[in-house]
Amino acid sequence: MIETINIHKTFGDNQVLRGIDAQFKPGKNNLIIGGSGSGKTTLLKCIVGLHKPTEGEVLYNGENFTKMHFVERVPIRKQIGMLFQSSALFDSMSVQDNIIFPLNLFTKMSRAEKIDRANFCLERVNLAGKNKLFPAELSGGMKKRVGIARAISMQPKYLFVDEPNSGLDPKTSILIDDLIAEITQEYQTTTVIVTHDMNSVMGIGDHIIFLHNGKKWWEGNNKEIAHTDNKELNDFVFASKFMQAAKEKL
Amino acid sequence: MLYNLGRYILLLRLAFKKPEKFSVYWAEVMREMVSVGIGSLGIVAIISVFIGAVATIQTAFQLVSDFIPKTIVGTITRDSTILEFSPTISALVLAGRVGSSIASQIGTMRVTEQIDALEIMGVNAPGYLISPKIIAGVIMIPFLTIISIFLGLIGGYIACAASNEVSPSDYITGLTDGFKVIILQVSMVKATAFGFIITSICAYQGFYTSGGALEVGQSATKGVVYSCIMILFADLVISRIML
């Protein structure tokens, strides 16, 4: 389980996060949602250690991650997989080399074992046989799937996903969401997803945190979100005419 | 300026921390050595031949006197090529070729979150990205300088053969006349220092890029400009200390 306690983050005079308390449980798709500039990506970066919170703590299974030195964090980092908004695949490496990169650095697996693992991960994301392609040769959806394959190559306990659907068509978005949900269930990972895609919210939102003005404004799940009377959340969720029509049918 | 100097020193400290796995880093060093060394061989060869030829022609032009032996042209060309032209001009050209490539490569990795991905995995990003480039630069730039010296002197020979100013035999005699090992030592010290300057400054500029494509270009430009200035400064300091 991951816990954030009173997380504050300030950039110069701009206070982005104002005391976020949250718990993210294993085996659940934990979604952080909110409008642009609400602080959701900053919160994610504080959780994974890319930003140092101005105040507050992040606990991984009770261990205070925020206070750890880089070297002390390595054992926890080995249990983390992350899919970035831009996929962040290494341009100079093939799909296979991207996936086995963390295995090269942190395991004593033989070359054959690493390739087997890469093949397994690629099959898991429905990209079997694409080992030799380079990131520049992949579509946006394929890059995301390779990003997921790389993220799960070390069998992570914690999976972080930043805007998995950005730049993807609705069909591919659902495919990626389903894949993340399946992996979460299969490996019982603690999955934290930052998104503002309402299909993801309604489809896989086991646990949802809504951020507004850097504060946790609402917490619940995808069943409760449709019936909330929280004005800001309603404005966000039902902003589109499609969602308004869907709400009327609920 | 002090802020940047401090950050540069801290980055170098991180870059030379114990690697996660030596074999992976070693493979990177080899890859970078090929990129820096073999990749730059063509441009270094071309400029070296021309510089050697021009140095010979200009020296011969300025020393037209019956009281000065013609062999002195070879000696002056040799010393100026070994001491100054090959290490310094090669380094300035390599700052443009290798330095801009390092800064833009690392800068692009920064803005496309690839460095964040390394850090999330628990990889020491400065160590993995920067130390192999610095090691490759420090090893390969002296090698390129040796090749440059050799080709520069050949360029001088070609210039002699193509003109009537100095005979090739006088030139060869001049090259072998009164050679002091110290000039080669100074040249190698310079080349090693320049290799470090180019790779570390450009890596620093790339590593702290923020923004997008525009900023990546700016980082590459800054890397090359600062490297050139520091190369000329180091050239002065090393010459003053060692000669």
Boltz contact constraints between the chains, C-beta under 6 A:
constraints:
  - contact:
      token1: [A, 48]
      token2: [B, 120]
      max_distance: 6.0
  - contact:
      token1: [A, 50]
      token2: [B, 116]
      max_distance: 6.0
  - contact:
      token1: [A, 74]
      token2: [B, 122]
      max_distance: 6.0
  - contact:
      token1: [A, 77]
      token2: [B, 122]
      max_distance: 6.0
  - contact:
      token1: [A, 78]
      token2: [B, 122]
      max_distance: 6.0
  - contact:
      token1: [A, 80]
      token2: [B, 120]
      max_distance: 6.0
  - contact:
      token1: [A, 82]
      token2: [B, 120]
      max_distance: 6.0
  - contact:
      token1: [A, 84]
      token2: [B, 113]
      max_distance: 6.0
  - contact:
      token1: [A, 86]
      token2: [B, 112]
      max_distance: 6.0
  - contact:
      token1: [A, 86]
      token2: [B, 113]
      max_distance: 6.0
  - contact:
      token1: [A, 88]
      token2: [B, 113]
      max_distance: 6.0
  - contact:
      token1: [A, 88]
      token2: [B, 114]
      max_distance: 6.0
  - contact:
      token1: [A, 88]
      token2: [B, 117]
      max_distance: 6.0
  - contact:
      token1: [A, 90]
      token2: [B, 114]
      max_distance: 6.0
  - contact:
      token1: [A, 102]
      token2: [B, 121]
      max_distance: 6.0
  - contact:
      token1: [A, 104]
      token2: [B, 24]
      max_distance: 6.0
  - contact:
      token1: [A, 105]
      token2: [B, 20]
      max_distance: 6.0
  - contact:
      token1: [A, 105]
      token2: [B, 21]
      max_distance: 6.0
  - contact:
      token1: [A, 105]
      token2: [B, 24]
      max_distance: 6.0
